[in-house]
Amino acid sequence: MLDNPIDISEAFNKYFISNVGRVDNASDSSQFTKFLPKSNPNSFFMPDTFGGEILNIVNNMNNIKSQANDGISNFLVKKTIHNILTPLTHCFNLSLQVGIFPSNLKISKVVPLYNSGSFELLNNYRPISLISSISKILEKLVHTKLSNFFKTLSFQKINIRFQKR
């Protein structure tokens, strides 16, 4: 039985690391190039975003109050979006132009979520990651742009096939 909050969080951390989130041979991220193919000379261009795209993403977010490590909830972003839209758009465009996802946006808050059974057993909990709301917006923005690119690419291939026949 653990009753000290620090001991409890350390126990969850050790359990989740050793039993839930284990990935073999992934500890050395500097060797990622071994797993990737050679770069494509016809690379994808990420066009700048504009406030309307971000506003659309924010308006479609769930109106939840849970917070990641940055203390910013979806609820807060939705309430303040008109005040932060211009600087957020600028920051996102800089991120897309240089191809860097800011390190602070990669941090998530992992909390244990009770499943069933005894509250005292660690294996009756599962980890959930609370991701920064700002990170979610940037991820959704990139997802939308990539999806549109692939849809356009597929459409172009279909048109080429029709023209050849």
Long-range contacts (C-beta under 8 A, 24 or more apart in sequence): 1-120, 11-122, 12-112, 12-122, 12-125, 12-127, 15-122, 15-123, 16-110, 16-112, 16-127, 19-123, 20-126, 20-127, 21-127, 44-146, 44-149, 46-96, 46-97, 46-99, 46-142, 46-145, 47-145, 48-93, 48-96, 48-97, 49-89, 49-92, 49-93, 49-96, 49-141, 49-145, 50-89, 51-85, 51-86, 51-89, 53-141, 53-144, 54-81, 54-85, 54-88, 54-89, 54-92, 54-137, 54-141, 55-81, 55-85, 57-137, 57-140, 57-141, 57-144, 58-137, 61-133, 61-136, 61-137, 66-130, 67-109, 67-130, 68-107, 68-108, 68-109, 68-130, 68-131, 68-132, 68-133, 68-135, 69-107, 69-108, 69-109, 69-130, 69-132, 70-104, 70-107, 70-132, 70-133, 70-134, 72-132, 72-133, 72-134, 73-133, 74-133, 74-136, 76-133, 77-133, 77-134, 77-137, 88-134, 88-137, 92-137, 92-138, 92-141, 95-138, 96-142, 101-138, 104-132, 105-132, 105-134, 105-135, 105-138, 106-135, 107-132, 108-132
